[in-house]
């Protein structure tokens, strides 16, 4: 506790209303130079992490970062420059560099039509003591060592076992020449488990990730023994599984992290950053049918403690709950400030970035397929011969939505019943073809934490869905 309180004290030379005059001066300089809009993003960051391998702590990380990103918009173009120098001299230098990229210079006289910032909207005021209630690096390391010990309790064939913990505390302030002036504090904590089982020529590999946002005491509630038991049970089921028989077939995908395919293969295509590049097949599809009528998809940043939840986005806008697809009809795109300027789609509180060194872009937050009226067993019963995908692994997606994902834990479906485990399955297809084939959604929506990498870096997201049935998809085998 003493260590965390010391870190907390050190950080709070932080951001408050006293920054208003400095930021107004910078914004006035930018507007006087001829910018259409100037945006300043300030950040302080406190990050710790620990990794355990083979039951021993192999790596720890503890770091502080601070800096600013300045973005200039002018006539359909924009520029960006970042700095870790938060002095007025450093910020003005960064502003000058960002302006020069668009051929703009600060005039000798500081005259502009900038009317000043609004009063500070401070979402961080009630979050100042969060670090006091989070596990320290030492305690986080103890917790993952405990999880590692549980892994060996639940399997006799453990070959590789890892566990990890991270905690990221972030303070941000956003100021823009449209008057935006907001501050927030964010907290993300995550744990992960990975195991490889080996018995002679048989091998299986399973991973799990857990995470929450804005929940300081979350790690103390983590049932690491239950997580280790679940992990080892799945790995044990797959250890002696036979290779899958590939082909075109119906599948049932599990809830929670099964939603990663919708996120990767379709969700990214509904971000205005894809419209700006011309890489989405849904560019002119608002109001048209792009999915089965069983599919309603939502993106929001408001679910309590979900990994993609926040009080404001990285452009100072409060998050909204957006229905992307309603009964198969495309309704909205996710849009940030640049997306609104360049494509006309209104902002949705979706401007996100990894840190101050990236300009924000339209990004998903908590994205999921809404629950339907069926039970999971009804979906299974509707399949004569197919594949049950209980857990998904990694994969790849092209800019146009063509995807290929591995099935980490899979079982055959025969005569409406889950059968023997199978390994080596991959799912391949294209979003525009597969979305109309999602014909049934169960009533058991669950969410899962993850990280998403894209043009504005890695950000915390939630994926999710209920159990869903895809009428036909290409299943590749080993």
C-alpha positions in Angstrom: 0.0 0.0 0.0 2.8 2.4 0.8 4.4 1.9 -2.5 1.2 2.6 -4.4 0.5 5.7 -2.4 4.0 7.0 -3.1 3.4 6.5 -6.9 0.1 8.2 -6.6 1.6 11.2 -4.8 4.4 11.5 -7.5 1.8 11.5 -10.3 -0.3 14.3 -9.0 1.6 17.2 -10.2 -1.0 16.2 -12.9 -3.6 17.9 -15.0 -6.3 20.3 -13.6 -8.1 23.5 -14.5 -4.8 25.5 -14.1 -3.8 24.2 -17.5 -6.6 26.1 -19.2 -4.7 29.4 -19.9 -1.7 27.5 -21.3 -3.8 25.4 -23.6 -5.9 28.4 -24.7 -2.7 30.2 -25.7 -1.5 27.2 -27.8 -4.9 26.8 -29.4 -5.0 30.6 -30.2 -1.6 30.3 -31.9 -2.8 27.4 -34.0 -6.0 29.2 -35.1 -4.1 32.4 -35.9 -1.8 30.3 -38.2 -4.9 29.4 -40.2 -5.9 26.0 -38.9 -9.5 24.9 -39.1 -9.3 23.1 -35.8 -6.5 22.4 -33.3 -6.6 19.5 -30.8 -4.2 18.9 -27.8 -4.1 15.5 -26.0 -2.1 15.4 -22.7 -1.3 12.1 -21.0 0.4 10.7 -17.9 0.7 7.0 -17.5 1.7 4.5 -14.8 2.2 0.9 -15.9 3.2 -2.2 -14.1 3.4 -5.8 -15.3 4.7 -9.2 -14.2 5.2 -12.5 -16.1 5.6 -16.0 -14.6 7.0 -18.8 -16.6 7.4 -22.4 -15.3 6.3 -21.2 -11.9 8.9 -18.5 -11.5 8.7 -14.7 -12.1 10.7 -14.2 -15.3 10.0 -10.5 -16.0 8.6 -7.4 -14.3 8.0 -4.0 -15.7 7.4 -0.7 -14.0 7.3 2.6 -16.0 6.0 6.1 -16.1 5.3 8.1 -19.2 4.0 11.6 -20.0 3.6 13.6 -23.1 1.3 15.4 -25.6 0.0 14.8 -29.1 -1.0 17.9 -31.1 -3.2 17.6 -34.2 -4.0 20.2 -36.8 -6.9 20.0 -39.3 -7.0 22.2 -42.4 -9.0 21.9 -45.6 -9.6 18.1 -45.5 -6.0 17.4 -44.4 -4.5 16.9 -41.0 -1.1 16.7 -39.3 0.1 15.3 -36.0 3.2 15.8 -33.8 3.9 14.3 -30.4 6.4 15.3 -27.6 7.3 14.1 -24.1 8.2 17.7 -23.2 5.1 19.2 -21.4 6.7 22.6 -20.8 5.2 25.5 -22.6 8.4 25.7 -24.7 8.1 22.0 -25.7 4.4 22.2 -26.5 4.8 25.3 -28.6 7.7 23.6 -30.5 5.4 20.6 -31.2 2.6 23.0 -32.3 5.0 24.7 -34.7 6.1 21.4 -36.2 2.5 20.2 -36.7 1.5 23.4 -38.3 4.5 23.3 -40.7 3.4 20.0 -42.0 0.4 21.7 -43.5 2.4 24.8 -44.6 1.2 26.9 -41.8 3.2 29.3 -39.5 2.3 31.2 -36.4 2.1 34.9 -37.3 3.9 37.6 -35.3 0.6 38.9 -34.0 -1.5 36.4 -32.0 -4.9 37.3 -33.4 -7.5 34.6 -34.1 -11.2 34.1 -33.7 -10.7 31.4 -31.0 -13.2 32.1 -28.3 -11.6 30.1 -25.5 -12.2 26.7 -23.8 -15.4 25.7 -22.0 -15.2 25.0 -18.3 -13.3 21.9 -17.5 -15.4 18.7 -17.5 -13.6 16.6 -14.9 -14.4 12.9 -15.0 -11.3 12.1 -13.0 -12.2 14.0 -9.8 -13.7 11.0 -8.1 -11.0 8.6 -9.3 -7.9 10.2 -7.7 -7.3 7.5 -5.1 -7.7 4.5 -7.4 -4.1 3.5 -7.3 -4.3 3.1 -3.5 -6.7 0.2 -3.9 -4.8 -1.7 -6.7 -2.4 -4.5 -6.1 1.3 -3.4 -6.1 3.7 -5.0 -8.5 4.9 -7.4 -5.7 1.4 -8.5 -4.8 0.5 -8.9 -8.5 3.5 -11.2 -8.9 2.3 -13.2 -5.9 -1.2 -13.6 -7.4 0.1 -15.0 -10.7 2.5 -17.3 -8.9 -0.5 -18.7 -7.1 -2.3 -19.1 -10.4 0.7 -21.0 -11.7 0.7 -23.4 -8.8 -3.0 -24.2 -9.5 -2.2 -25.1 -13.1 -0.1 -28.0 -12.0 -2.8 -29.2 -9.6 -5.2 -29.9 -12.5 -3.1 -31.6 -15.1 -0.4 -34.3 -15.1 1.0 -33.4 -18.5 1.9 -29.7 -18.2 4.9 -28.9 -20.3 4.8 -25.1 -20.5 2.8 -22.9 -18.2 2.7 -19.1 -18.0 0.7 -16.5 -16.2 0.7 -12.7 -16.4 -0.6 -9.6 -14.8 -0.7 -6.0 -15.9 -2.1 -2.7 -14.5 -2.3 0.4 -16.6 -3.3 3.8 -15.0 -3.8 6.7 -17.3 -4.7 10.3 -16.8 -5.7 12.3 -19.9 -6.7 15.9 -20.7 -8.2 16.9 -24.0 -8.5 20.5 -25.3 -9.6 21.6 -28.7 -10.4 24.9 -30.5 -14.1 23.9 -30.7 -14.1 24.5 -26.9 -13.6 20.9 -25.7 -11.9 20.8 -22.3 -12.1 17.5 -20.5 -10.1 15.3 -18.1 -10.4 11.7 -17.1 -8.6 8.9 -15.2 -8.7 5.3 -16.5 -7.6 2.0 -15.0 -7.2 -1.3 -16.8 -6.1 -4.5 -15.1 -5.6 -7.8 -16.9 -4.5 -11.3 -16.1 -3.7 -14.1 -18.5 -3.0 -17.9 -18.4 -1.4 -20.1 -21.0 -0.6 -23.8 -20.9 0.9 -26.4 -23.2 0.2 -30.1 -22.4 2.4 -32.8 -23.9 2.1 -36.6 -23.6 4.3 -38.5 -26.0 3.3 -37.3 -29.5 0.1 -35.6 -28.3 0.1 -31.8 -27.7 -2.5 -29.1 -26.9 -2.3 -25.4 -26.2 -4.9 -23.2 -24.5 -4.9 -19.6 -23.4 -7.3 -17.4 -21.4 -7.4 -13.7 -20.7 -9.4 -11.8 -18.1 -9.6 -8.0 -17.7 -11.7 -5.1 -16.3 -11.7 -1.3 -16.5 -12.1 1.2 -13.7 -12.4 -1.5 -11.0 -9.5 -1.0 -8.6 -10.2 -4.1 -6.4 -10.7 -6.5 -9.3 -7.5 -8.5 -8.9 -8.5 -9.3 -5.3 -11.6 -11.0 -6.5 -9.9 -13.1 -9.2 -10.5 -16.8 -8.6 -7.3 -18.0 -10.0 -7.9 -21.6 -9.0 -11.2 -21.7 -11.0 -9.5 -20.1 -14.0 -6.6 -22.6 -13.8 -9.1 -25.5 -13.6 -11.0 -24.3 -16.6 -7.8 -23.8 -18.6 -6.5 -27.3 -17.8 -9.9 -28.9 -18.5 -10.0 -27.4 -22.0 -6.3 -28.3 -22.6 -6.9 -31.9 -21.4 -10.0 -32.3 -23.6 -7.9 -31.3 -26.7 -4.7 -33.3 -25.8 -5.8 -36.5 -27.5 -8.3 -35.0 -29.9 -8.2 -36.4 -33.5 -7.7 -34.1 -36.5 -10.8 -32.3 -37.7 -12.4 -33.4 -41.0 -12.5 -30.2 -43.1 -15.0 -29.0 -45.6 -18.0 -26.7 -45.9 -20.3 -27.2 -42.9 -22.5 -25.5 -40.3 -20.9 -24.4 -37.1 -22.0 -23.3 -33.6 -19.7 -20.8 -32.0 -19.5 -20.3 -28.3 -20.2 -17.0 -26.5 -17.6 -14.7 -24.9 -14.4 -14.7 -27.0 -16.2 -16.2 -30.0 -17.1 -12.6 -30.7 -13.5 -12.0 -31.9 -14.4 -13.0 -35.4 -17.2 -10.4 -35.7 -14.9 -7.8 -34.2 -12.0 -8.5 -36.6 -13.8 -9.5 -39.8 -16.8 -7.1 -39.7 -16.4 -4.6 -36.9 -13.3 -3.0 -38.4 -15.1 -2.5 -41.7 -17.6 -0.3 -39.9 -15.0 2.2 -38.7 -14.8 5.4 -40.7 -11.0 5.0 -40.9 -11.8 2.2 -43.4 -14.1 4.5 -45.3 -11.3 7.0 -45.6 -9.0 4.4 -47.1 -11.7 2.9 -49.3 -11.2 -0.6 -48.0 -14.7 -1.5 -46.6 -17.2 -3.3 -48.8 -20.0 -1.6 -46.8 -19.2 2.0 -47.8 -22.6 2.5 -49.5 -24.6 0.1 -47.5 -26.3 2.2 -44.8 -29.9 1.2 -44.7 -29.3 -2.1 -46.6 -29.3 -5.7 -45.5 -25.7 -6.9 -44.8 -26.4 -9.7 -42.3 -29.2 -12.2 -41.5 -32.2 -10.8 -39.7 -31.1 -12.7 -36.6 -28.1 -10.3 -36.2 -28.2 -7.1 -34.2 -24.7 -5.8 -33.4 -23.8 -3.1 -30.9 -20.8 -1.0 -30.0 -20.7 1.0 -26.8 -18.3 2.4 -24.2 -20.6 2.3 -21.1 -20.9 -1.3 -19.8 -19.8 -1.2 -16.1 -16.2 -2.4 -15.7 -16.0 -3.7 -19.3 -12.5 -3.5 -20.8 -13.5 -1.0 -23.5 -15.5 1.3 -21.2 -14.4 4.9 -20.5 -16.0 8.3 -19.5 -14.7 10.2 -22.5 -12.9 9.1 -25.7 -9.5 10.4 -26.6 -11.1 13.4 -28.3 -13.0 14.4 -25.2 -16.4 13.1 -26.2 -18.6 11.0 -23.9 -19.2 7.5 -25.3 -22.5 6.5 -26.8 -24.2 3.1 -27.3 -24.4 2.6 -31.1 -26.5 0.0 -32.9 -24.3 -0.8 -35.8 -26.6 -3.5 -37.3 -30.3 -3.9 -36.5 -31.9 -7.1 -37.6 -29.4 -7.4 -40.4 -29.7 -3.8 -41.6 -26.6 -1.6 -41.4 -27.4 1.5 -39.4 -24.2 3.4 -38.4 -20.5 3.6 -38.7 -18.1 4.3 -35.8 -16.7 7.8 -36.3 -14.1 10.0 -34.8 -13.3 13.7 -35.4 -11.4 12.9 -38.7 -14.1 10.5 -39.8 -16.8 13.2 -39.3 -14.8 15.8 -41.3 -13.8 13.5 -44.1 -16.8 11.2 -44.5 -19.7 13.1 -43.0 -20.6 10.4 -40.5 -21.3 12.0 -37.1 -18.9 11.3 -34.2 -19.8 8.5 -31.9 -17.4 8.9 -29.0 -15.1 6.3 -30.7 -11.9 8.4 -31.2 -9.2 6.2 -29.5 -5.4 5.9 -29.4 -2.8 3.8 -27.5 -1.1 6.8 -26.1 -0.1 10.4 -26.8 2.3 9.4 -29.6 -0.6 8.3 -31.8 -3.4 10.4 -33.4 -6.8 9.1 -32.6 -8.8 7.1 -35.0 -12.3 5.5 -35.0 -12.0 2.3 -33.0 -14.3 -0.2 -31.4 -15.0 -0.3 -27.7 -17.3 -3.0 -26.3 -18.6 -4.7 -29.5 -20.9 -7.6 -29.5 -23.8 -9.4 -31.2 -27.0 -9.0 -29.2 -28.7 -12.1 -27.6 -31.5 -13.8 -29.4 -34.4 -16.0 -28.3 -32.9 -19.5 -28.5 -31.0 -21.6 -26.0 -27.5 -22.9 -26.8 -28.8 -26.4 -26.8 -31.4 -25.5 -29.5 -28.6 -24.3 -31.7 -26.7 -27.5 -31.3 -29.8 -29.6 -31.9 -30.4 -27.8 -35.2 -27.1 -29.2 -36.7 -27.0 -32.7 -38.1 -23.2 -32.7 -38.8 -20.9 -29.8 -38.1 -18.4 -28.2 -35.7 -18.8 -26.7 -32.2 -16.2 -24.0 -31.6 -15.9 -23.6 -27.9 -12.8 -21.4 -27.9 -11.1 -19.4 -30.6 -7.4 -18.8 -31.1 -5.5 -16.3 -33.2 -6.0 -15.4 -36.9 -5.6 -12.9 -39.6 -8.0 -10.5 -41.5 -7.4 -8.7 -44.7 -8.5 -5.0 -45.1 -11.6 -6.1 -47.0 -12.8 -8.6 -44.3 -11.4 -11.9 -45.5 -10.5 -13.8 -42.4 -8.8 -17.0 -41.2 -9.0 -18.0 -37.5 -7.9 -21.1 -35.6 -10.2 -23.0 -33.4 -8.4 -23.5 -30.1 -11.0 -25.9 -28.6 -13.5 -27.7 -31.0 -15.9 -30.6 -30.9 -17.8 -32.4 -33.6 -21.5 -32.1 -33.8 -23.4 -35.3 -34.8 -27.2 -35.7 -34.9 -27.7 -32.5 -32.8 -25.3 -33.6 -30.1 -21.8 -32.4 -29.1 -19.4 -35.3 -29.8 -15.7 -36.0 -29.6 -13.0 -33.2 -29.5 -11.2 -32.3 -32.7 -8.1 -30.3 -33.3 -6.5 -28.3 -36.1 -9.6 -26.6 -37.3 -9.5 -23.2 -38.9 -12.5 -21.0 -40.0 -12.1 -19.1 -43.3 -14.4 -16.8 -45.1 -15.4 -13.2 -46.0 -17.5 -10.9 -43.8 -19.9 -9.9 -46.5 -20.6 -13.6 -47.2 -20.6 -15.0 -43.7 -22.7 -12.3 -42.0 -25.9 -13.3 -43.9 -25.4 -16.9 -42.8 -25.6 -16.3 -39.0 -29.1 -17.6 -38.7 -29.6 -18.2 -35.0 -28.4 -16.4 -31.8 -28.8 -17.8 -28.3 -29.8 -15.9 -25.2 -26.5 -16.2 -23.3 -24.5 -13.1 -24.2 -21.2 -12.9 -22.5 -18.2 -10.5 -23.0 -14.5 -11.0 -23.0 -11.6 -8.6 -22.6 -8.9 -8.2 -25.2 -6.5 -5.9 -27.0 -7.0 -4.6 -30.5 -4.2 -3.3 -32.7 -4.8 -0.9 -35.6 -3.8 2.5 -37.0 -3.9 4.2 -33.6 -2.0 1.5 -31.7 -3.2 -1.1 -29.3 -6.3 -0.3 -27.3 -8.4 -2.2 -24.7 -11.6 -3.6 -26.1 -14.3 -6.1 -25.3 -15.6 -8.7 -27.7 -18.7 -10.7 -27.2 -21.7 -12.6 -28.4 -24.2 -15.3 -27.4 -23.8 -18.7 -28.9 -24.4 -18.3 -32.7 -25.0 -20.6 -35.6 -23.4 -20.1 -39.0 -25.3 -22.1 -41.6 -22.2 -22.8 -43.7 -18.5 -21.8 -43.5 -15.2 -23.2 -44.7 -13.5 -25.4 -42.1 -9.9 -26.1 -42.8 -8.1 -29.1 -41.2 -4.5 -30.1 -40.6 
